[in-house]
């Protein structure tokens, strides 16, 4: 059976002009011609076209595609080796595409989280803290939780001004905790517990519903994860531990 150039173009998803070009450069010459001189393609021609399109999809220039296929056709290349080569090329392409997809996904998540700020705006809002730095870990650890989904939904609507307000609130609360420490207030004092309660309400107001059990889990993370401890203690050494004690005391106060 043979096929017209129009049918082959339809099969392969290419243009008739492309097939004419392949014929002109000797890459894919049809095996037959009709009585009127029209191109007719055999099943073997279709197999070769499939190989051509495979290598073209991988970005090979036409002259290299021709050399690869001619080596195979003349027996210079072992068909099994040819298949292994194709498999290697496909595997490499898949890995590259996966990395590209991950990069796009990360960009989408960043935009969804409202962190679609310029580098200058990020620095203005967050200082030297990069809000994207731990996004993959956060998604892996809490991506299936209601709190994570709620946080994403809220953040999707936040503007630069919203992030600036949230950061200002956090900075003010940090200064409040530091002032309590420097004044010698115990972590379980009324003032410290009140600051801890405001911290919990700020999370609930700006990010996700944060009950007392959730709040105490966060408090433990502040001291058990050295990255959190390091970041919090930038304001004052020992602040992370002080906040933990205040948060635990505040949770106990409200559960009694």
Rosetta constraint file for C-alpha pairs under 8 A:
AtomPair CA 1 CA 42 HARMONIC 6.36 0.50
AtomPair CA 1 CA 43 HARMONIC 7.28 0.50
AtomPair CA 2 CA 32 HARMONIC 7.88 0.50
AtomPair CA 2 CA 40 HARMONIC 5.63 0.50
AtomPair CA 2 CA 41 HARMONIC 5.12 0.50
AtomPair CA 2 CA 42 HARMONIC 4.60 0.50
AtomPair CA 2 CA 43 HARMONIC 7.00 0.50
AtomPair CA 3 CA 7 HARMONIC 6.18 0.50
AtomPair CA 3 CA 8 HARMONIC 6.39 0.50
AtomPair CA 3 CA 40 HARMONIC 5.19 0.50
AtomPair CA 3 CA 41 HARMONIC 4.95 0.50
AtomPair CA 3 CA 42 HARMONIC 6.51 0.50
AtomPair CA 4 CA 8 HARMONIC 6.28 0.50
AtomPair CA 4 CA 38 HARMONIC 7.65 0.50
AtomPair CA 4 CA 39 HARMONIC 6.21 0.50
AtomPair CA 4 CA 40 HARMONIC 4.94 0.50
AtomPair CA 4 CA 41 HARMONIC 6.37 0.50
AtomPair CA 5 CA 9 HARMONIC 6.07 0.50
AtomPair CA 5 CA 16 HARMONIC 6.39 0.50
AtomPair CA 5 CA 19 HARMONIC 7.31 0.50
AtomPair CA 5 CA 39 HARMONIC 6.10 0.50
AtomPair CA 5 CA 40 HARMONIC 6.50 0.50
AtomPair CA 5 CA 41 HARMONIC 7.10 0.50
AtomPair CA 6 CA 10 HARMONIC 6.30 0.50
AtomPair CA 6 CA 16 HARMONIC 6.21 0.50
AtomPair CA 7 CA 11 HARMONIC 6.16 0.50
AtomPair CA 8 CA 12 HARMONIC 6.09 0.50
AtomPair CA 8 CA 41 HARMONIC 7.47 0.50
AtomPair CA 8 CA 46 HARMONIC 7.64 0.50
AtomPair CA 9 CA 13 HARMONIC 5.74 0.50
AtomPair CA 9 CA 14 HARMONIC 5.00 0.50
AtomPair CA 9 CA 15 HARMONIC 5.49 0.50
AtomPair CA 9 CA 16 HARMONIC 5.61 0.50
AtomPair CA 9 CA 19 HARMONIC 7.28 0.50
AtomPair CA 10 CA 14 HARMONIC 6.81 0.50
AtomPair CA 10 CA 15 HARMONIC 7.84 0.50
AtomPair CA 12 CA 50 HARMONIC 7.67 0.50
AtomPair CA 14 CA 18 HARMONIC 6.54 0.50
AtomPair CA 14 CA 19 HARMONIC 7.61 0.50
AtomPair CA 15 CA 19 HARMONIC 6.71 0.50
AtomPair CA 16 CA 20 HARMONIC 6.24 0.50
AtomPair CA 17 CA 21 HARMONIC 6.20 0.50
AtomPair CA 18 CA 22 HARMONIC 6.25 0.50
AtomPair CA 19 CA 23 HARMONIC 6.22 0.50
AtomPair CA 19 CA 28 HARMONIC 7.55 0.50
AtomPair CA 20 CA 24 HARMONIC 6.17 0.50
AtomPair CA 21 CA 25 HARMONIC 6.34 0.50
AtomPair CA 22 CA 26 HARMONIC 6.16 0.50
AtomPair CA 22 CA 27 HARMONIC 4.98 0.50
AtomPair CA 22 CA 28 HARMONIC 5.16 0.50
AtomPair CA 22 CA 29 HARMONIC 7.15 0.50
AtomPair CA 23 CA 27 HARMONIC 5.97 0.50
AtomPair CA 23 CA 28 HARMONIC 4.97 0.50
AtomPair CA 23 CA 29 HARMONIC 4.56 0.50
AtomPair CA 23 CA 30 HARMONIC 7.19 0.50
AtomPair CA 24 CA 29 HARMONIC 7.74 0.50
AtomPair CA 27 CA 62 HARMONIC 7.85 0.50
AtomPair CA 27 CA 66 HARMONIC 5.81 0.50
AtomPair CA 28 CA 45 HARMONIC 7.16 0.50
AtomPair CA 28 CA 48 HARMONIC 7.31 0.50
AtomPair CA 28 CA 49 HARMONIC 6.95 0.50
AtomPair CA 29 CA 45 HARMONIC 7.85 0.50
AtomPair CA 30 CA 39 HARMONIC 6.01 0.50
AtomPair CA 30 CA 40 HARMONIC 5.80 0.50
AtomPair CA 30 CA 41 HARMONIC 4.91 0.50
AtomPair CA 30 CA 42 HARMONIC 7.24 0.50
AtomPair CA 30 CA 45 HARMONIC 6.48 0.50
AtomPair CA 31 CA 40 HARMONIC 6.64 0.50
AtomPair CA 31 CA 41 HARMONIC 5.85 0.50
AtomPair CA 31 CA 42 HARMONIC 6.28 0.50
AtomPair CA 31 CA 45 HARMONIC 7.00 0.50
AtomPair CA 32 CA 39 HARMONIC 6.32 0.50
AtomPair CA 32 CA 40 HARMONIC 4.95 0.50
AtomPair CA 32 CA 41 HARMONIC 6.41 0.50
AtomPair CA 32 CA 42 HARMONIC 7.54 0.50
AtomPair CA 33 CA 37 HARMONIC 5.21 0.50
AtomPair CA 33 CA 38 HARMONIC 5.29 0.50
AtomPair CA 33 CA 39 HARMONIC 4.80 0.50
AtomPair CA 33 CA 40 HARMONIC 5.29 0.50
AtomPair CA 34 CA 38 HARMONIC 5.09 0.50
AtomPair CA 34 CA 39 HARMONIC 6.55 0.50
AtomPair CA 34 CA 40 HARMONIC 6.64 0.50
AtomPair CA 41 CA 45 HARMONIC 5.66 0.50
AtomPair CA 41 CA 46 HARMONIC 6.92 0.50
AtomPair CA 42 CA 46 HARMONIC 6.41 0.50
AtomPair CA 43 CA 47 HARMONIC 6.31 0.50
AtomPair CA 44 CA 48 HARMONIC 6.35 0.50
AtomPair CA 45 CA 49 HARMONIC 6.15 0.50
AtomPair CA 46 CA 50 HARMONIC 6.12 0.50
AtomPair CA 47 CA 51 HARMONIC 6.47 0.50
AtomPair CA 48 CA 52 HARMONIC 6.22 0.50
AtomPair CA 48 CA 69 HARMONIC 7.74 0.50
AtomPair CA 49 CA 53 HARMONIC 6.17 0.50
AtomPair CA 50 CA 54 HARMONIC 6.16 0.50
AtomPair CA 51 CA 55 HARMONIC 6.40 0.50
AtomPair CA 51 CA 69 HARMONIC 7.74 0.50
AtomPair CA 52 CA 56 HARMONIC 6.10 0.50
AtomPair CA 52 CA 65 HARMONIC 6.38 0.50
AtomPair CA 52 CA 66 HARMONIC 7.98 0.50
AtomPair CA 52 CA 69 HARMONIC 7.98 0.50
AtomPair CA 53 CA 57 HARMONIC 5.98 0.50
AtomPair CA 54 CA 58 HARMONIC 6.60 0.50
AtomPair CA 55 CA 59 HARMONIC 6.46 0.50
AtomPair CA 55 CA 60 HARMONIC 5.52 0.50
AtomPair CA 55 CA 65 HARMONIC 6.38 0.50
AtomPair CA 56 CA 60 HARMONIC 5.19 0.50
AtomPair CA 56 CA 61 HARMONIC 6.86 0.50
AtomPair CA 56 CA 62 HARMONIC 7.38 0.50
AtomPair CA 56 CA 65 HARMONIC 7.56 0.50
AtomPair CA 58 CA 89 HARMONIC 7.69 0.50
AtomPair CA 58 CA 90 HARMONIC 7.95 0.50
AtomPair CA 58 CA 93 HARMONIC 7.29 0.50
AtomPair CA 60 CA 64 HARMONIC 6.36 0.50
AtomPair CA 60 CA 65 HARMONIC 6.32 0.50
AtomPair CA 61 CA 65 HARMONIC 6.36 0.50
AtomPair CA 62 CA 66 HARMONIC 6.15 0.50
AtomPair CA 63 CA 67 HARMONIC 6.36 0.50
AtomPair CA 64 CA 68 HARMONIC 6.17 0.50
AtomPair CA 65 CA 69 HARMONIC 6.22 0.50
AtomPair CA 66 CA 70 HARMONIC 5.93 0.50
AtomPair CA 67 CA 71 HARMONIC 6.07 0.50
AtomPair CA 68 CA 72 HARMONIC 6.46 0.50
AtomPair CA 69 CA 73 HARMONIC 6.09 0.50
AtomPair CA 70 CA 74 HARMONIC 6.03 0.50
AtomPair CA 71 CA 75 HARMONIC 6.17 0.50
AtomPair CA 71 CA 76 HARMONIC 4.84 0.50
AtomPair CA 71 CA 77 HARMONIC 5.46 0.50
AtomPair CA 72 CA 76 HARMONIC 5.86 0.50
AtomPair CA 72 CA 77 HARMONIC 4.77 0.50
AtomPair CA 72 CA 78 HARMONIC 6.89 0.50
AtomPair CA 72 CA 79 HARMONIC 6.63 0.50
AtomPair CA 72 CA 82 HARMONIC 7.41 0.50
AtomPair CA 73 CA 77 HARMONIC 7.99 0.50
AtomPair CA 77 CA 81 HARMONIC 6.92 0.50
AtomPair CA 77 CA 82 HARMONIC 6.62 0.50
AtomPair CA 78 CA 82 HARMONIC 6.11 0.50
AtomPair CA 79 CA 83 HARMONIC 6.25 0.50
AtomPair CA 80 CA 84 HARMONIC 6.20 0.50
AtomPair CA 81 CA 85 HARMONIC 6.08 0.50
AtomPair CA 82 CA 86 HARMONIC 6.27 0.50
AtomPair CA 83 CA 87 HARMONIC 6.13 0.50
AtomPair CA 84 CA 88 HARMONIC 6.15 0.50
AtomPair CA 85 CA 89 HARMONIC 6.15 0.50
AtomPair CA 86 CA 90 HARMONIC 6.06 0.50
AtomPair CA 87 CA 91 HARMONIC 6.04 0.50
AtomPair CA 88 CA 92 HARMONIC 6.15 0.50
AtomPair CA 89 CA 93 HARMONIC 6.12 0.50
AtomPair CA 90 CA 94 HARMONIC 6.03 0.50
AtomPair CA 91 CA 95 HARMONIC 6.22 0.50
AtomPair CA 92 CA 96 HARMONIC 6.20 0.50
AtomPair CA 93 CA 97 HARMONIC 6.07 0.50
AtomPair CA 94 CA 98 HARMONIC 6.00 0.50
AtomPair CA 95 CA 99 HARMONIC 6.25 0.50
AtomPair CA 96 CA 100 HARMONIC 6.22 0.50
AtomPair CA 97 CA 101 HARMONIC 5.97 0.50
AtomPair CA 98 CA 102 HARMONIC 6.09 0.50
AtomPair CA 99 CA 103 HARMONIC 6.18 0.50
AtomPair CA 100 CA 104 HARMONIC 6.20 0.50
AtomPair CA 101 CA 105 HARMONIC 5.96 0.50
AtomPair CA 102 CA 106 HARMONIC 6.02 0.50
AtomPair CA 103 CA 107 HARMONIC 6.26 0.50
AtomPair CA 104 CA 108 HARMONIC 6.12 0.50
AtomPair CA 105 CA 109 HARMONIC 6.07 0.50
AtomPair CA 106 CA 110 HARMONIC 6.06 0.50
AtomPair CA 107 CA 111 HARMONIC 6.20 0.50
AtomPair CA 108 CA 112 HARMONIC 5.97 0.50
AtomPair CA 109 CA 113 HARMONIC 5.95 0.50
AtomPair CA 110 CA 114 HARMONIC 6.42 0.50
AtomPair CA 110 CA 115 HARMONIC 5.24 0.50
AtomPair CA 110 CA 116 HARMONIC 6.36 0.50
AtomPair CA 110 CA 132 HARMONIC 6.91 0.50
AtomPair CA 111 CA 115 HARMONIC 5.46 0.50
AtomPair CA 111 CA 116 HARMONIC 4.78 0.50
AtomPair CA 111 CA 156 HARMONIC 7.47 0.50
AtomPair CA 112 CA 152 HARMONIC 6.74 0.50
AtomPair CA 112 CA 155 HARMONIC 7.19 0.50
AtomPair CA 112 CA 156 HARMONIC 4.98 0.50
AtomPair CA 113 CA 152 HARMONIC 5.40 0.50
AtomPair CA 113 CA 153 HARMONIC 7.78 0.50
AtomPair CA 113 CA 155 HARMONIC 4.99 0.50
AtomPair CA 113 CA 156 HARMONIC 5.13 0.50
AtomPair CA 114 CA 155 HARMONIC 5.31 0.50
AtomPair CA 114 CA 156 HARMONIC 4.97 0.50
AtomPair CA 114 CA 157 HARMONIC 6.79 0.50
AtomPair CA 114 CA 158 HARMONIC 5.74 0.50
AtomPair CA 114 CA 159 HARMONIC 6.91 0.50
AtomPair CA 115 CA 122 HARMONIC 7.90 0.50
AtomPair CA 115 CA 131 HARMONIC 7.52 0.50
AtomPair CA 115 CA 132 HARMONIC 7.82 0.50
AtomPair CA 117 CA 121 HARMONIC 5.61 0.50
AtomPair CA 117 CA 122 HARMONIC 5.82 0.50
AtomPair CA 117 CA 160 HARMONIC 7.16 0.50
AtomPair CA 118 CA 122 HARMONIC 6.13 0.50
AtomPair CA 119 CA 123 HARMONIC 6.23 0.50
AtomPair CA 120 CA 124 HARMONIC 6.13 0.50
AtomPair CA 121 CA 125 HARMONIC 6.09 0.50
AtomPair CA 121 CA 160 HARMONIC 7.60 0.50
AtomPair CA 122 CA 126 HARMONIC 5.66 0.50
AtomPair CA 122 CA 127 HARMONIC 7.08 0.50
AtomPair CA 122 CA 130 HARMONIC 7.73 0.50
AtomPair CA 123 CA 127 HARMONIC 4.46 0.50
AtomPair CA 123 CA 128 HARMONIC 6.26 0.50
AtomPair CA 123 CA 129 HARMONIC 7.86 0.50
AtomPair CA 125 CA 160 HARMONIC 7.76 0.50
AtomPair CA 125 CA 163 HARMONIC 6.80 0.50
AtomPair CA 125 CA 164 HARMONIC 5.35 0.50
AtomPair CA 125 CA 167 HARMONIC 6.80 0.50
AtomPair CA 126 CA 130 HARMONIC 7.02 0.50
AtomPair CA 126 CA 131 HARMONIC 7.57 0.50
AtomPair CA 126 CA 167 HARMONIC 7.05 0.50
AtomPair CA 131 CA 135 HARMONIC 7.42 0.50
AtomPair CA 134 CA 138 HARMONIC 6.08 0.50
AtomPair CA 135 CA 139 HARMONIC 6.09 0.50
AtomPair CA 136 CA 140 HARMONIC 6.14 0.50
AtomPair CA 137 CA 141 HARMONIC 6.06 0.50
AtomPair CA 138 CA 142 HARMONIC 5.74 0.50
AtomPair CA 138 CA 143 HARMONIC 6.80 0.50
AtomPair CA 139 CA 143 HARMONIC 4.17 0.50
AtomPair CA 139 CA 144 HARMONIC 7.88 0.50
AtomPair CA 139 CA 148 HARMONIC 7.76 0.50
AtomPair CA 142 CA 147 HARMONIC 7.88 0.50
AtomPair CA 142 CA 148 HARMONIC 6.06 0.50
AtomPair CA 143 CA 148 HARMONIC 5.73 0.50
AtomPair CA 143 CA 149 HARMONIC 7.20 0.50
AtomPair CA 144 CA 148 HARMONIC 7.08 0.50
AtomPair CA 144 CA 149 HARMONIC 7.54 0.50
AtomPair CA 145 CA 149 HARMONIC 6.55 0.50
AtomPair CA 146 CA 150 HARMONIC 5.93 0.50
AtomPair CA 147 CA 151 HARMONIC 6.01 0.50
AtomPair CA 147 CA 208 HARMONIC 5.35 0.50
AtomPair CA 147 CA 209 HARMONIC 6.70 0.50
AtomPair CA 148 CA 152 HARMONIC 6.25 0.50
AtomPair CA 148 CA 208 HARMONIC 7.55 0.50
AtomPair CA 149 CA 153 HARMONIC 6.22 0.50
AtomPair CA 150 CA 154 HARMONIC 6.25 0.50
AtomPair CA 150 CA 207 HARMONIC 7.09 0.50
AtomPair CA 150 CA 208 HARMONIC 5.58 0.50
AtomPair CA 151 CA 155 HARMONIC 6.02 0.50
AtomPair CA 151 CA 207 HARMONIC 4.71 0.50
AtomPair CA 151 CA 208 HARMONIC 5.25 0.50
AtomPair CA 152 CA 156 HARMONIC 5.98 0.50
AtomPair CA 153 CA 157 HARMONIC 7.38 0.50
AtomPair CA 154 CA 158 HARMONIC 7.07 0.50
AtomPair CA 154 CA 206 HARMONIC 7.47 0.50
AtomPair CA 154 CA 207 HARMONIC 6.52 0.50
AtomPair CA 155 CA 207 HARMONIC 7.31 0.50
AtomPair CA 158 CA 162 HARMONIC 5.41 0.50
AtomPair CA 158 CA 163 HARMONIC 6.63 0.50
AtomPair CA 159 CA 163 HARMONIC 6.40 0.50
AtomPair CA 160 CA 164 HARMONIC 6.12 0.50
AtomPair CA 161 CA 165 HARMONIC 6.14 0.50
AtomPair CA 162 CA 166 HARMONIC 6.23 0.50
AtomPair CA 163 CA 167 HARMONIC 6.05 0.50
AtomPair CA 164 CA 168 HARMONIC 6.04 0.50
AtomPair CA 165 CA 169 HARMONIC 6.21 0.50
AtomPair CA 166 CA 170 HARMONIC 6.30 0.50
AtomPair CA 166 CA 206 HARMONIC 7.20 0.50
AtomPair CA 167 CA 171 HARMONIC 6.11 0.50
AtomPair CA 168 CA 172 HARMONIC 6.11 0.50
AtomPair CA 169 CA 173 HARMONIC 6.24 0.50
AtomPair CA 169 CA 202 HARMONIC 8.00 0.50
AtomPair CA 170 CA 174 HARMONIC 6.19 0.50
AtomPair CA 171 CA 175 HARMONIC 6.31 0.50
AtomPair CA 172 CA 176 HARMONIC 6.27 0.50
AtomPair CA 173 CA 177 HARMONIC 6.32 0.50
AtomPair CA 173 CA 195 HARMONIC 7.21 0.50
AtomPair CA 173 CA 199 HARMONIC 7.17 0.50
AtomPair CA 174 CA 178 HARMONIC 6.21 0.50
AtomPair CA 174 CA 235 HARMONIC 7.43 0.50
AtomPair CA 175 CA 179 HARMONIC 6.05 0.50
AtomPair CA 175 CA 235 HARMONIC 7.99 0.50
AtomPair CA 176 CA 180 HARMONIC 6.34 0.50
AtomPair CA 176 CA 195 HARMONIC 7.31 0.50
AtomPair CA 177 CA 181 HARMONIC 6.32 0.50
AtomPair CA 177 CA 192 HARMONIC 7.09 0.50
AtomPair CA 177 CA 195 HARMONIC 6.93 0.50
AtomPair CA 177 CA 239 HARMONIC 7.62 0.50
AtomPair CA 177 CA 243 HARMONIC 7.47 0.50
AtomPair CA 178 CA 182 HARMONIC 6.17 0.50
AtomPair CA 178 CA 235 HARMONIC 7.43 0.50
AtomPair CA 178 CA 236 HARMONIC 6.70 0.50
AtomPair CA 178 CA 239 HARMONIC 7.08 0.50
AtomPair CA 179 CA 183 HARMONIC 6.04 0.50
AtomPair CA 180 CA 184 HARMONIC 6.37 0.50
AtomPair CA 180 CA 185 HARMONIC 5.31 0.50
AtomPair CA 180 CA 191 HARMONIC 7.66 0.50
AtomPair CA 180 CA 192 HARMONIC 6.86 0.50
AtomPair CA 181 CA 185 HARMONIC 5.77 0.50
AtomPair CA 181 CA 186 HARMONIC 7.49 0.50
AtomPair CA 181 CA 239 HARMONIC 7.95 0.50
AtomPair CA 181 CA 242 HARMONIC 7.80 0.50
AtomPair CA 185 CA 189 HARMONIC 6.44 0.50
AtomPair CA 185 CA 191 HARMONIC 7.63 0.50
AtomPair CA 185 CA 192 HARMONIC 7.19 0.50
AtomPair CA 186 CA 192 HARMONIC 7.16 0.50
AtomPair CA 187 CA 192 HARMONIC 5.51 0.50
AtomPair CA 187 CA 193 HARMONIC 7.19 0.50
AtomPair CA 187 CA 242 HARMONIC 5.86 0.50
AtomPair CA 187 CA 243 HARMONIC 7.28 0.50
AtomPair CA 187 CA 245 HARMONIC 5.62 0.50
AtomPair CA 187 CA 246 HARMONIC 4.70 0.50
AtomPair CA 187 CA 249 HARMONIC 7.67 0.50
AtomPair CA 188 CA 192 HARMONIC 6.22 0.50
AtomPair CA 188 CA 193 HARMONIC 6.10 0.50
AtomPair CA 188 CA 245 HARMONIC 6.78 0.50
AtomPair CA 188 CA 246 HARMONIC 5.40 0.50
AtomPair CA 188 CA 249 HARMONIC 5.42 0.50
AtomPair CA 188 CA 250 HARMONIC 7.48 0.50
AtomPair CA 189 CA 193 HARMONIC 6.12 0.50
AtomPair CA 189 CA 246 HARMONIC 7.85 0.50
AtomPair CA 190 CA 194 HARMONIC 6.02 0.50
AtomPair CA 191 CA 195 HARMONIC 6.33 0.50
AtomPair CA 192 CA 196 HARMONIC 6.26 0.50
AtomPair CA 192 CA 246 HARMONIC 5.72 0.50
AtomPair CA 193 CA 197 HARMONIC 6.17 0.50
AtomPair CA 193 CA 246 HARMONIC 5.24 0.50
AtomPair CA 193 CA 247 HARMONIC 6.57 0.50
AtomPair CA 193 CA 249 HARMONIC 6.48 0.50
AtomPair CA 193 CA 250 HARMONIC 4.86 0.50
AtomPair CA 194 CA 198 HARMONIC 6.30 0.50
AtomPair CA 194 CA 250 HARMONIC 7.43 0.50
AtomPair CA 195 CA 199 HARMONIC 6.23 0.50
AtomPair CA 195 CA 246 HARMONIC 7.98 0.50
AtomPair CA 196 CA 200 HARMONIC 6.34 0.50
AtomPair CA 196 CA 243 HARMONIC 7.09 0.50
AtomPair CA 196 CA 246 HARMONIC 5.88 0.50
AtomPair CA 196 CA 247 HARMONIC 5.12 0.50
AtomPair CA 196 CA 250 HARMONIC 6.54 0.50
AtomPair CA 197 CA 201 HARMONIC 6.22 0.50
AtomPair CA 197 CA 247 HARMONIC 7.37 0.50
AtomPair CA 197 CA 250 HARMONIC 6.64 0.50
AtomPair CA 198 CA 202 HARMONIC 6.05 0.50
AtomPair CA 199 CA 203 HARMONIC 6.52 0.50
AtomPair CA 200 CA 204 HARMONIC 6.36 0.50
AtomPair CA 200 CA 210 HARMONIC 6.44 0.50
AtomPair CA 200 CA 211 HARMONIC 7.67 0.50
AtomPair CA 200 CA 212 HARMONIC 7.83 0.50
AtomPair CA 200 CA 215 HARMONIC 6.48 0.50
AtomPair CA 201 CA 205 HARMONIC 5.88 0.50
AtomPair CA 201 CA 210 HARMONIC 7.49 0.50
AtomPair CA 202 CA 206 HARMONIC 5.97 0.50
AtomPair CA 202 CA 207 HARMONIC 7.93 0.50
AtomPair CA 203 CA 207 HARMONIC 5.28 0.50
AtomPair CA 203 CA 208 HARMONIC 6.24 0.50
AtomPair CA 203 CA 209 HARMONIC 7.32 0.50
AtomPair CA 203 CA 210 HARMONIC 6.45 0.50
AtomPair CA 204 CA 208 HARMONIC 4.86 0.50
AtomPair CA 204 CA 209 HARMONIC 4.54 0.50
AtomPair CA 204 CA 210 HARMONIC 5.11 0.50
AtomPair CA 205 CA 209 HARMONIC 7.64 0.50
AtomPair CA 210 CA 214 HARMONIC 5.70 0.50
AtomPair CA 210 CA 215 HARMONIC 6.18 0.50
AtomPair CA 211 CA 215 HARMONIC 6.10 0.50
AtomPair CA 212 CA 216 HARMONIC 6.16 0.50
AtomPair CA 212 CA 251 HARMONIC 5.37 0.50
AtomPair CA 213 CA 217 HARMONIC 6.41 0.50
AtomPair CA 213 CA 251 HARMONIC 7.51 0.50
AtomPair CA 214 CA 218 HARMONIC 6.41 0.50
AtomPair CA 215 CA 219 HARMONIC 6.27 0.50
AtomPair CA 215 CA 247 HARMONIC 7.11 0.50
AtomPair CA 215 CA 251 HARMONIC 7.93 0.50
AtomPair CA 216 CA 220 HARMONIC 6.29 0.50
AtomPair CA 216 CA 244 HARMONIC 7.58 0.50
AtomPair CA 216 CA 247 HARMONIC 6.31 0.50
AtomPair CA 216 CA 248 HARMONIC 5.84 0.50
AtomPair CA 216 CA 251 HARMONIC 7.21 0.50
AtomPair CA 217 CA 221 HARMONIC 6.41 0.50
AtomPair CA 218 CA 222 HARMONIC 6.36 0.50
AtomPair CA 219 CA 223 HARMONIC 7.10 0.50
AtomPair CA 219 CA 243 HARMONIC 7.09 0.50
AtomPair CA 219 CA 244 HARMONIC 4.61 0.50
AtomPair CA 219 CA 245 HARMONIC 7.95 0.50
AtomPair CA 219 CA 247 HARMONIC 6.53 0.50
AtomPair CA 219 CA 248 HARMONIC 7.48 0.50
AtomPair CA 220 CA 224 HARMONIC 6.01 0.50
AtomPair CA 220 CA 244 HARMONIC 6.48 0.50
AtomPair CA 221 CA 225 HARMONIC 5.45 0.50
AtomPair CA 221 CA 228 HARMONIC 7.26 0.50
AtomPair CA 222 CA 226 HARMONIC 7.63 0.50
AtomPair CA 222 CA 228 HARMONIC 5.15 0.50
AtomPair CA 222 CA 229 HARMONIC 5.41 0.50
AtomPair CA 222 CA 232 HARMONIC 7.83 0.50
AtomPair CA 222 CA 240 HARMONIC 5.79 0.50
AtomPair CA 222 CA 241 HARMONIC 7.42 0.50
AtomPair CA 222 CA 244 HARMONIC 6.99 0.50
AtomPair CA 223 CA 228 HARMONIC 7.06 0.50
AtomPair CA 223 CA 229 HARMONIC 5.47 0.50
AtomPair CA 223 CA 240 HARMONIC 6.10 0.50
AtomPair CA 223 CA 241 HARMONIC 6.05 0.50
AtomPair CA 223 CA 244 HARMONIC 7.39 0.50
AtomPair CA 224 CA 229 HARMONIC 7.66 0.50
AtomPair CA 225 CA 229 HARMONIC 6.38 0.50
AtomPair CA 226 CA 230 HARMONIC 5.84 0.50
AtomPair CA 227 CA 231 HARMONIC 6.22 0.50
AtomPair CA 228 CA 232 HARMONIC 6.05 0.50
AtomPair CA 228 CA 240 HARMONIC 7.88 0.50
AtomPair CA 229 CA 233 HARMONIC 5.83 0.50
AtomPair CA 229 CA 240 HARMONIC 5.57 0.50
AtomPair CA 230 CA 234 HARMONIC 6.37 0.50
AtomPair CA 232 CA 236 HARMONIC 7.63 0.50
AtomPair CA 232 CA 239 HARMONIC 6.44 0.50
AtomPair CA 232 CA 240 HARMONIC 5.64 0.50
AtomPair CA 233 CA 237 HARMONIC 4.66 0.50
AtomPair CA 233 CA 238 HARMONIC 5.96 0.50
AtomPair CA 233 CA 239 HARMONIC 5.27 0.50
AtomPair CA 233 CA 240 HARMONIC 5.96 0.50
AtomPair CA 235 CA 239 HARMONIC 7.33 0.50
AtomPair CA 238 CA 242 HARMONIC 6.26 0.50
AtomPair CA 239 CA 243 HARMONIC 6.05 0.50
AtomPair CA 240 CA 244 HARMONIC 6.21 0.50
AtomPair CA 241 CA 245 HARMONIC 6.35 0.50
AtomPair CA 242 CA 246 HARMONIC 6.25 0.50
AtomPair CA 243 CA 247 HARMONIC 6.01 0.50
AtomPair CA 244 CA 248 HARMONIC 6.18 0.50
AtomPair CA 245 CA 249 HARMONIC 6.06 0.50
AtomPair CA 246 CA 250 HARMONIC 6.04 0.50
AtomPair CA 247 CA 251 HARMONIC 6.17 0.50
AtomPair CA 248 CA 252 HARMONIC 6.21 0.50
AtomPair CA 249 CA 253 HARMONIC 6.11 0.50
AtomPair CA 250 CA 254 HARMONIC 6.38 0.50
AtomPair CA 251 CA 255 HARMONIC 6.20 0.50
AtomPair CA 252 CA 256 HARMONIC 6.18 0.50
